[in-house]
Amino acid sequence: MAGDNVKNPIAQFMREKRTALTRHIKHVRFLAKAPKSALRMANGFLRARILKQSRVRNCQMALTFTCNHSCKMCSSNLLLHADKKDMTLEQWCAAVDQLKELGCTHFDLTGGEPTLRGLDFLAALISHITKDRDSIVSIATNGKIIDEHWLRALNSAGLNSMLLNIQSLRPGVHDEIAASPGNLEKIKTLIPLAKKVGLNVCINTCLGSYNIDDIRELVVWCGENDLFTLINLATPTGRLVGQDVRMTKFQEEYYRMLKTYPMMRSDTSYNYRGQNLCPGGIEKLYITTYGDVIQCTFCQISFGNILKTPLTEIYKRFTAHPLIKKRDICKHSFNTEFRKEWIEPICAMPNVPVPLEQHPNYCLYCKPSEP
């Protein structure tokens, strides 16, 4: 491929434009259940591009950190605290209302394993999010307890997309990573069932320096089966602490894959300002099941707790922080300064997320008068 790029840059440019167009066209189907979300997205786009205002586009809502898998690359396992209680349905609905005030149009239900909160809980939360048909809701799941009854109920509640976790197309490899024999085959049976009831299906996977060949094969397979692939970049956090998994050596390869495969996407793929940059803390937030608000699951620093502080105030802390304001490509994977100054100092701390003001380097980036 590299040789073709050099010999015929015009052809390569046209391929990339066709890929981008295909990607955008296919994404239109995500708006079918939430037509008003398009207007809200356009509002966020105009505010960001013209008025230079920061707006939340996406929020990952970790409904629980309990899980029926034990994936080797899990970064949220350290966030589980037996002495804390999961947020209630009412508290999550209140969080949703605050997020919408900040412009959020995409709510991603995650965990742990979100289905462990129960079907009634999920259906009620999804119904609250989608009641005005102005927001998209997805759920990231290992699929272990889901059947056709679940799929129909979630679809009726307003669920837009189901993100099924696959780490490799090789059954032995995937099942070993998930510590769940037979899980890959279970997911493959769920894909056509989910499509049949009207859900968009995406494959959720984690890409690191250790499995790039497996993921390349997975992305091709997904494209052949009309499935989007959501790529999460691995980082030495959680169960991967101390391991050399970052994509630093494969940065060009990673972005070439994004340009080549129209069904492949990542958190950096879509930003209101149009740049392939990290959205964490600016356009994307992550709320833990205990109410802590962090920029993403890999950056376990709490800028405040939504049960104690209004989200508008917490968001101001994000947008005022020098390291967050400094937009970059995926920070935890490629930005050495960010990892050295912001992530590595908390890797050995026993309780995460670490409150912002308790971070060892807090004084380097925040004025003493800030909360």
C-alpha positions in Angstrom: 0.0 0.0 0.0 2.8 2.4 0.9 4.3 2.0 -2.6 1.0 2.8 -4.3 0.7 6.0 -2.2 4.0 7.2 -3.5 3.5 6.2 -7.1 -0.1 7.6 -7.4 -0.9 10.1 -4.7 -4.0 11.4 -6.6 -5.5 7.9 -6.6 -4.7 7.5 -3.0 -6.4 10.9 -2.2 -9.5 9.9 -4.2 -9.6 6.5 -2.3 -9.5 8.3 1.0 -12.2 10.8 -0.1 -14.5 7.9 -1.2 -13.8 6.1 2.1 -14.7 9.2 4.1 -17.9 9.7 2.0 -18.9 6.1 2.5 -18.3 6.4 6.2 -20.5 9.5 6.5 -23.3 8.0 4.4 -23.4 4.8 6.5 -23.5 6.9 9.7 -26.8 8.5 8.6 -28.6 5.3 9.6 -27.7 6.0 13.3 -30.0 9.0 13.1 -33.2 7.1 12.1 -34.4 6.6 15.6 -33.4 10.0 16.8 -34.1 12.5 14.0 -33.9 15.5 16.4 -30.3 14.6 17.3 -29.2 15.8 13.9 -30.3 19.3 14.8 -28.6 19.2 18.1 -25.4 17.9 16.5 -25.6 20.7 14.0 -25.9 23.2 16.8 -22.8 21.8 18.5 -20.9 21.9 15.3 -21.8 25.5 14.6 -21.0 26.5 18.2 -17.6 24.8 18.1 -16.6 26.0 14.6 -17.9 29.5 14.6 -18.2 30.6 18.2 -15.3 28.4 19.4 -17.4 27.1 22.3 -16.8 23.8 23.9 -19.7 21.4 23.8 -20.1 17.8 25.0 -20.9 15.4 22.2 -20.6 12.0 23.9 -20.7 10.5 27.3 -19.8 7.1 28.5 -21.9 6.1 31.4 -20.4 3.3 33.5 -23.5 1.8 35.0 -21.6 -0.7 37.1 -18.0 -2.0 37.5 -19.2 -5.5 38.3 -18.5 -7.9 35.4 -19.1 -11.5 34.5 -15.9 -11.5 32.4 -12.3 -10.8 33.4 -10.7 -9.4 30.3 -6.9 -9.2 30.3 -6.9 -5.6 29.0 -9.6 -4.2 31.3 -8.9 -0.7 32.5 -12.0 -0.2 34.6 -11.4 -3.1 37.0 -9.5 -0.8 39.3 -12.5 1.5 39.6 -14.6 -1.1 41.4 -15.0 -0.3 45.1 -17.0 -2.7 47.3 -17.7 0.0 49.8 -19.5 2.3 47.3 -23.0 2.1 45.9 -23.9 2.2 42.2 -25.9 5.3 41.2 -29.7 4.7 41.2 -31.9 5.0 38.1 -33.1 8.3 39.3 -29.6 9.6 39.8 -28.6 8.5 36.3 -31.7 10.1 34.8 -30.7 13.4 36.5 -27.2 13.0 35.1 -28.7 12.6 31.6 -30.6 15.8 32.0 -27.5 17.7 32.9 -25.6 16.2 30.1 -28.2 17.3 27.6 -27.9 20.8 28.9 -24.2 20.7 27.9 -25.2 19.5 24.4 -24.7 15.7 24.7 -26.3 13.7 21.9 -24.7 10.3 22.3 -25.0 8.3 25.5 -22.9 5.1 25.6 -23.9 2.7 28.4 -20.9 0.7 29.6 -19.3 -0.8 32.6 -18.1 -3.3 33.8 -21.0 -5.2 32.2 -24.0 -2.9 32.0 -26.5 -5.7 31.5 -25.9 -6.8 35.1 -28.0 -3.8 36.2 -31.0 -5.8 34.8 -33.3 -5.4 31.8 -35.9 -3.3 33.6 -33.2 -0.8 34.7 -31.7 -0.5 31.2 -35.1 -0.1 29.5 -36.2 2.6 31.9 -32.9 4.5 31.5 -32.9 4.2 27.7 -36.5 5.4 27.5 -35.6 8.4 29.6 -32.7 9.3 27.3 -34.7 8.8 24.1 -38.1 10.2 25.1 -37.7 13.3 22.9 -36.0 11.4 20.1 -33.1 13.8 20.3 -30.3 11.5 21.4 -28.6 8.3 20.4 -28.0 5.5 22.9 -25.6 2.6 22.5 -24.6 -0.2 24.9 -21.2 -1.9 25.1 -21.6 -5.5 26.2 -20.0 -8.9 26.2 -23.4 -10.4 25.3 -23.2 -13.1 27.9 -26.7 -12.9 29.3 -28.5 -11.3 26.3 -31.0 -13.2 24.2 -33.7 -12.3 21.6 -36.1 -11.2 24.4 -33.5 -8.7 25.7 -32.8 -7.5 22.2 -36.5 -6.8 21.4 -37.1 -5.1 24.8 -34.0 -2.8 24.4 -34.9 -1.9 20.9 -38.5 -1.1 22.0 -37.1 1.2 24.7 -35.2 3.2 22.1 -31.7 1.6 22.0 -29.9 2.6 18.8 -26.8 0.5 18.7 -25.3 -2.5 20.3 -21.5 -2.7 20.7 -20.5 -6.3 21.0 -17.0 -7.0 22.4 -14.7 -9.1 20.1 -11.0 -9.1 20.6 -10.0 -11.6 18.0 -11.8 -13.8 15.3 -9.8 -16.7 16.6 -12.1 -18.4 19.2 -9.2 -19.6 21.4 -7.7 -16.1 21.5 -10.9 -14.1 22.1 -12.2 -16.5 24.7 -8.9 -16.6 26.6 -8.8 -12.8 26.7 -12.4 -12.6 27.9 -11.9 -15.6 30.2 -15.2 -16.9 28.9 -15.2 -20.1 26.8 -17.6 -20.0 23.9 -18.1 -16.3 24.1 -17.1 -15.6 20.5 -19.6 -18.0 19.1 -22.3 -16.5 21.4 -21.6 -13.1 20.0 -21.7 -14.3 16.4 -25.2 -15.7 17.1 -26.3 -12.3 18.5 -25.3 -10.3 15.5 -28.0 -11.4 13.1 -30.6 -11.4 15.9 -29.8 -7.8 16.8 -30.0 -6.7 13.2 -33.3 -8.5 12.8 -35.0 -6.6 15.6 -33.7 -3.3 14.2 -30.5 -2.5 16.1 -27.3 -1.1 14.6 -24.5 -3.5 15.4 -20.9 -2.4 16.0 -18.0 -4.5 17.1 -16.1 -3.1 20.1 -12.4 -4.0 20.4 -9.2 -3.0 22.0 -6.1 -2.4 19.8 -2.6 -2.5 21.2 0.9 -3.1 19.9 0.4 -6.8 20.8 -2.6 -7.6 18.6 -2.5 -5.3 15.5 -2.6 -8.3 13.1 -5.7 -9.8 14.8 -7.5 -6.4 14.8 -6.7 -5.8 11.1 -8.3 -9.1 10.3 -11.3 -8.3 12.5 -11.8 -4.9 10.8 -11.8 -6.5 7.3 -14.3 -9.1 8.5 -16.6 -6.4 10.0 -16.6 -4.5 6.7 -17.5 -7.6 4.8 -20.4 -8.2 7.2 -21.6 -4.5 7.2 -20.5 -4.0 10.8 -18.8 -0.9 12.2 -15.7 -1.5 14.3 -15.1 0.8 17.2 -11.4 0.8 18.1 -10.2 1.6 21.6 -6.5 2.0 21.9 -4.9 0.0 24.7 -2.8 1.7 27.3 -0.8 0.5 30.3 -3.7 1.0 32.8 -5.6 -1.4 34.9 -4.6 -5.0 34.2 -2.1 -3.8 31.6 0.0 -1.7 34.0 3.7 -2.1 33.3 3.2 -3.7 29.9 4.4 -2.3 26.6 1.1 -2.0 24.8 1.0 1.5 23.5 0.6 2.1 19.7 3.5 4.5 19.5 5.4 2.5 16.9 2.3 1.9 14.9 0.8 5.4 14.9 1.1 5.8 11.1 -0.4 2.3 10.6 -3.3 3.1 12.9 -4.3 6.3 11.1 -3.8 4.6 7.7 -6.3 2.0 8.8 -8.8 4.7 9.8 -8.5 6.1 6.3 -8.6 2.8 4.5 -11.6 1.1 6.2 -14.8 3.1 6.1 -16.5 0.9 8.7 -13.7 1.5 11.2 -14.0 4.3 13.7 -12.5 5.5 17.0 -13.2 8.2 19.6 -11.0 10.6 17.6 -12.8 10.0 14.3 -15.6 12.6 14.9 -15.1 15.9 16.5 -17.2 19.1 16.0 -14.1 20.9 15.0 -13.3 18.4 12.3 -9.9 17.3 13.6 -8.7 13.8 14.5 -8.0 14.8 18.1 -8.6 13.4 21.5 -12.1 14.5 22.6 -11.6 13.6 26.3 -12.8 16.3 28.7 -13.9 18.6 25.9 -16.4 16.7 23.7 -16.4 13.4 25.6 -17.0 12.7 29.3 -17.0 9.5 31.3 -19.1 9.2 34.4 -18.4 6.3 36.8 -21.2 4.4 38.6 -20.2 6.3 41.7 -20.7 9.7 40.1 -17.1 10.7 39.4 -16.5 12.5 36.1 -13.3 11.7 34.3 -12.2 12.3 30.7 -12.0 8.7 29.7 -11.7 5.3 31.3 -7.9 5.3 30.8 -7.3 8.7 32.5 -8.6 7.9 36.0 -8.6 11.4 37.5 -11.9 12.8 38.8 -12.6 16.4 38.0 -15.6 16.3 40.4 -18.6 14.1 41.5 -21.9 14.7 39.8 -23.7 13.7 43.1 -22.0 16.6 44.9 -21.3 19.2 42.2 -23.3 20.4 39.2 -22.0 19.1 35.9 -21.6 22.6 34.5 -19.0 23.4 37.2 -17.2 20.1 36.7 -17.1 20.8 32.9 -15.5 24.2 33.5 -12.6 22.5 35.3 -12.0 20.3 32.3 -12.1 23.1 29.8 -9.8 25.3 31.9 -7.1 22.6 32.5 -4.0 23.2 30.4 -3.5 19.6 29.5 -7.1 19.1 28.5 -7.3 22.3 26.5 -4.1 21.3 24.6 -5.9 19.3 21.9 -3.8 16.4 20.6 -4.1 13.0 19.0 -5.0 10.2 21.4 -3.1 11.4 24.5 -2.8 8.2 26.5 -1.5 6.3 23.5 0.8 8.8 21.8 1.5 11.8 24.0 4.6 11.1 26.1 4.3 14.4 28.1 0.7 13.6 29.0 1.5 10.2 30.2 4.6 11.2 32.1 3.0 14.2 33.9 -0.6 13.1 34.2 -1.0 9.3 34.1 2.2 7.6 35.4 2.1 9.5 38.8 -1.2 7.8 39.7 -0.6 4.3 38.3 0.5 3.0 41.7 -2.2 4.7 43.7 -4.6 2.2 45.4 -7.8 4.1 45.0 -8.9 5.5 41.6 -10.1 7.7 40.2 -7.9 10.2 42.0 -9.5 13.5 42.8 -8.1 16.3 40.7 -6.8 18.3 43.7 -5.0 15.2 45.1 -3.0 14.5 41.9 0.8 14.7 42.6 1.2 17.3 39.8 -1.9 19.3 40.5 0.1 22.4 41.4 1.9 22.3 38.1 -1.3 22.8 36.1 -3.9 24.4 38.4 -3.9 27.7 40.3 -4.2 27.4 44.1 -7.5 29.2 44.0 -9.1 26.6 41.7 -11.3 23.9 43.4 
